Amino acid sequence: MPPKKQQLKPTANVSSSLDLESEDISLETTVPTTEDVSSSDEHRDGSQKVTRQLIERKELLHNVQLLKIELSQKNLVIDNMKADHMSKIDELEERLNDALHQKQVLTLRLDSQLKLAQEDNRKQQSLRRQEMEAILLRQQQLEETNRQLCEKAGELRRSLRDLDISQERYQELRSLPEDKLSIQEYVAIRFYEAMNPLRTQLTHLSEQKSYLTEELELHRNKMKVLMESYDEERRLRSELELRSQRLTLELADTKQLIQEGDYRRDNYPNIKRERDTFEADLKELTKRFETVER
């Protein structure tokens, strides 16, 4: 990386004093005559013009000095800006060099990784190609096996249509060795051995069903008779309950009458005594009332 350049800040000495040119104007004084008066007027006009020109010249010189000062200040600012820009340029160049170096490092690293990835990719492609070839070969073998199995299944389907054999045919086939039996005969034997117990069981179940059907019909008739007798008993029970309720009410009335008769019999003296007392009190009160009225 190139070394940084030193910043240079030039300085300018600006003099604030202005060198103004002075001119001495001498005017001659003489005795005023007519010619002198006219010449003096002309001279006065000329001196006024000269004075005006001097003033304008001084103003121009002053403006020039001001412009020089402003120019020197702007030059100083420009120099400072140049120095700043140079420092920034140096810094940017340094960053650029760092970026270029980092770019080279990353480029080398990327190239190495790319080579490794390409090599790995080639290996993976070769491996996948081998696997694909093995899969295709296996698929062809399976398709051939499937075709053979389909043919065998068709043959078995055609040969397994009539499997129901009689007992005599079963005994005949059973006496033969298994290696001399065809597939249809072998399956027919196994089918007969599997179906014969089921047929026997089916016959037994059919007989049992008939017996149970008769039993069910008999029980239904008995149930019908029992229901009729149950209805009759329920009707009789209802009548007996009504009769019982009526007798209960009559018994309650009878008990109440008996209790009233016993109360009158037991309390008759007390009631008679109270009645006599009330009659005596009534007579006495009647006498008092008659006495009060008199």
C-alpha positions in Angstrom: 0.0 0.0 0.0 1.4 3.5 -0.9 2.2 5.7 2.1 -0.1 8.6 2.9 0.9 12.0 1.6 1.5 14.7 4.1 -1.1 17.5 4.0 0.3 20.8 2.9 -1.6 24.0 4.0 0.0 27.0 2.3 -0.3 30.3 4.1 -0.6 33.7 2.4 0.4 37.0 4.0 -2.2 39.6 3.1 -1.3 43.2 3.8 -4.2 45.3 4.9 -2.4 48.6 4.1 -3.1 50.1 0.8 -0.4 52.1 -1.1 -2.1 55.0 -2.6 -0.4 57.2 -5.0 -0.4 60.9 -4.2 0.0 63.6 -6.7 0.8 67.2 -5.7 -1.2 69.7 -7.7 0.2 73.1 -7.5 -1.9 76.1 -8.6 -0.4 79.4 -9.4 -2.0 82.5 -8.0 -1.7 85.8 -9.9 -3.5 89.1 -10.0 -6.9 88.6 -11.3 -7.4 89.9 -14.7 -10.1 89.1 -17.2 -7.9 86.6 -18.9 -6.8 85.4 -15.6 -10.3 85.0 -14.4 -11.2 83.0 -17.4 -8.1 81.0 -17.1 -8.7 80.5 -13.4 -12.2 79.2 -14.2 -10.8 76.8 -16.7 -8.1 75.8 -14.3 -10.7 75.2 -11.6 -12.7 73.0 -13.9 -9.7 71.1 -14.7 -8.7 70.7 -11.1 -12.2 69.4 -10.3 -11.9 66.9 -13.1 -8.5 65.8 -11.8 -9.8 65.5 -8.3 -12.8 63.4 -9.5 -10.5 61.2 -11.4 -8.2 60.8 -8.4 -11.2 59.9 -6.2 -12.4 57.3 -8.8 -8.9 56.0 -9.1 -8.6 55.6 -5.4 -11.9 53.9 -5.2 -10.8 51.5 -8.0 -7.5 50.9 -6.2 -9.4 50.2 -3.0 -11.8 47.8 -4.8 -8.8 46.1 -6.4 -7.2 45.7 -3.0 -10.4 44.2 -1.6 -10.7 41.8 -4.5 -7.1 40.8 -3.9 -7.8 40.1 -0.3 -10.9 38.1 -1.1 -9.0 36.3 -3.8 -6.2 35.3 -1.4 -8.8 34.1 1.2 -10.5 32.0 -1.5 -7.2 30.6 -2.6 -6.5 29.7 1.0 -9.9 27.9 1.3 -9.2 26.2 -2.0 -5.8 25.0 -0.8 -7.4 23.7 2.4 -10.0 21.9 0.4 -7.3 20.5 -1.9 -5.4 19.2 1.1 -8.6 17.6 2.6 -9.4 16.1 -0.8 -5.9 14.7 -1.1 -6.2 13.1 2.4 -9.5 11.6 1.4 -8.1 10.4 -1.9 -5.2 8.7 0.0 -7.7 7.1 2.4 -9.9 5.9 -0.5 -6.8 4.6 -2.3 -5.9 2.7 0.9 -9.4 1.3 1.1 -9.3 0.4 -2.5 -6.0 -1.5 -2.1 -7.5 -3.3 0.9 -10.6 -4.2 -1.1 -8.5 -5.4 -4.1 -6.4 -7.5 -1.8 -9.6 -9.0 -0.1 -11.1 -9.5 -3.5 -8.0 -11.5 -4.6 -8.2 -13.6 -1.4 -11.9 -14.3 -1.9 -11.4 -15.0 -5.6 -8.7 -17.6 -4.8 -10.9 -19.1 -2.0 -13.9 -19.2 -4.3 -11.9 -20.8 -7.1 -10.7 -23.5 -4.7 -14.2 -24.1 -3.4 -15.6 -24.1 -6.9 -13.1 -26.8 -7.9 -14.0 -28.9 -4.9 -17.7 -28.5 -5.6 -17.3 -29.4 -9.2 -15.3 -32.5 -8.3 -17.9 -33.5 -5.7 -20.6 -32.9 -8.3 -18.9 -35.1 -10.8 -18.6 -37.8 -8.1 -22.3 -37.4 -7.2 -23.4 -37.6 -10.8 -21.3 -40.7 -11.4 -22.8 -42.3 -8.3 -26.4 -41.3 -9.3 -25.8 -42.7 -12.8 -24.7 -46.0 -11.3 -27.7 -46.1 -9.0 -30.0 -45.2 -11.9 -28.6 -48.0 -14.0 -29.1 -50.4 -11.1 -32.6 -49.2 -10.6 -33.5 -49.6 -14.3 -32.0 -53.1 -14.3 -34.0 -54.0 -11.1 -37.1 -52.5 -12.7 -36.7 -54.7 -15.8 -36.3 -57.8 -13.6 -39.4 -56.9 -11.6 -41.4 -56.3 -14.7 -40.4 -59.7 -16.1 -41.2 -61.3 -12.8 -44.6 -59.5 -12.7 -45.4 -60.7 -16.2 -44.6 -64.3 -15.3 -46.7 -64.1 -12.1 -49.6 -62.6 -14.0 -49.4 -65.6 -16.4 -49.3 -68.0 -13.5 -52.2 -66.2 -11.8 -54.3 -66.6 -15.0 -53.5 -70.2 -15.2 -54.4 -70.7 -11.6 -57.6 -68.8 -12.0 -58.6 -71.0 -14.9 -57.7 -74.1 -13.1 -59.5 -73.2 -9.8 -63.0 -72.9 -11.2 -64.5 -76.3 -10.3 -63.2 -77.3 -6.9 -66.3 -79.0 -5.5 -65.7 -82.8 -5.6 -67.7 -85.7 -4.1 -66.5 -87.9 -1.2 -65.6 -90.8 -3.6 -63.4 -88.4 -5.7 -61.9 -87.1 -2.5 -61.0 -90.6 -1.3 -59.5 -91.3 -4.7 -57.4 -88.2 -4.8 -56.4 -88.6 -1.2 -54.9 -92.0 -1.9 -52.5 -90.5 -4.5 -49.1 -89.0 -3.5 -48.9 -85.2 -3.4 -46.2 -84.9 -6.0 -48.4 -86.6 -8.6 -51.3 -84.3 -8.0 -52.0 -81.2 -10.1 -52.5 -77.8 -8.5 -56.3 -78.0 -9.2 -56.5 -81.5 -7.6 -54.4 -80.4 -4.6 -56.6 -77.3 -4.0 -59.7 -79.4 -4.5 -58.6 -81.7 -1.7 -57.8 -78.8 0.6 -61.1 -77.2 -0.3 -63.1 -80.4 0.5 -61.3 -80.8 3.8 -62.1 -77.2 4.7 -65.7 -77.2 3.5 -66.8 -80.7 4.7 -66.8 -79.8 8.4 -68.6 -76.6 7.6 -71.3 -78.4 5.7 -71.7 -80.9 8.6 -72.0 -78.0 11.0 -74.4 -76.2 8.7 -76.7 -79.3 8.6 -76.6 -79.6 12.4 -77.3 -75.9 12.7 -80.3 -76.2 10.3 -81.7 -79.0 12.4 -81.1 -77.0 15.6 -82.8 -74.0 14.0 -85.9 -76.0 13.2 -86.1 -77.4 16.7 -85.6 -73.9 18.2 -88.2 -72.5 15.9 -90.8 -75.0 17.2 -89.7 -74.3 20.8 -90.1 -70.5 20.1 -93.6 -71.0 18.8 -94.6 -73.1 21.8 -93.2 -70.5 24.2 -95.1 -67.8 22.3 -98.4 -69.6 22.8 -97.6 -70.1 26.5 -96.8 -66.4 26.7 -100.0 -65.5 25.1 -102.0 -67.6 27.6 -100.1 -66.1 30.5 -100.7 -62.6 29.2 -104.4 -63.3 29.0 -104.5 -64.7 32.6 -102.4 -61.8 33.8 -104.9 -59.3 32.3 -107.8 -61.1 34.0 -106.0 -61.1 37.3 -105.2 -57.4 37.0 -108.9 -56.7 36.3 -109.9 -58.7 39.4 -107.3 -57.0 41.5 -108.6 -53.6 40.4 -112.1 -54.6 41.5 -110.9 -55.9 44.8 -108.9 -52.7 45.4 -112.0 -50.6 44.8 -114.1 -52.8 47.1 -111.3 -52.6 49.7 -111.3 -48.8 49.5 -115.1 -48.6 49.9 -115.0 -51.0 52.9 -112.2 -48.9 54.4 -114.3 -45.7 54.2 -117.3 -47.5 55.7 -115.1 -48.8 58.6 -113.8 -45.3 59.2 -117.4 -43.9 59.4 -118.4 -46.7 61.7 -115.5 -46.0 64.0 -116.3 -42.3 64.1 -119.9 -43.0 65.0 -118.8 -45.3 67.8 -116.4 -42.7 69.1 -119.2 -40.1 69.2 -121.5 -42.4 71.1 -118.8 -43.1 73.7 -118.1 -39.4 74.1 -121.8 -38.6 74.8 -122.1 -41.5 77.3 -118.9 -40.6 79.2 -119.5 -36.8 79.3 -123.2 -36.8 79.9 -123.0 -35.9 83.7 -120.6 -33.1 83.0 -122.6 -31.7 80.2 -125.8 -31.9 82.3 -124.1 -30.1 85.2 -122.8 -27.4 82.9 -126.3 -27.1 81.4 -127.9 -26.7 84.9 -125.3 -24.1 85.7 -125.9 -22.2 82.6 -129.7 -22.3 83.2 -129.2 -21.0 86.8 -127.0 -18.2 85.6 -129.6 -17.4 82.9 -132.4 -17.2 85.4 -130.3 -15.0 87.7 -129.3 -12.7 84.9 -133.0 -12.5 83.8 -134.0 -11.5 87.3 -131.3 -8.8 87.5 -132.3 -7.5 84.1 -136.0 -7.3 85.1 -134.9 -5.5 88.3 -132.8 -3.0 86.4 -135.7 -2.2 84.0 -138.0 -1.5 86.9 
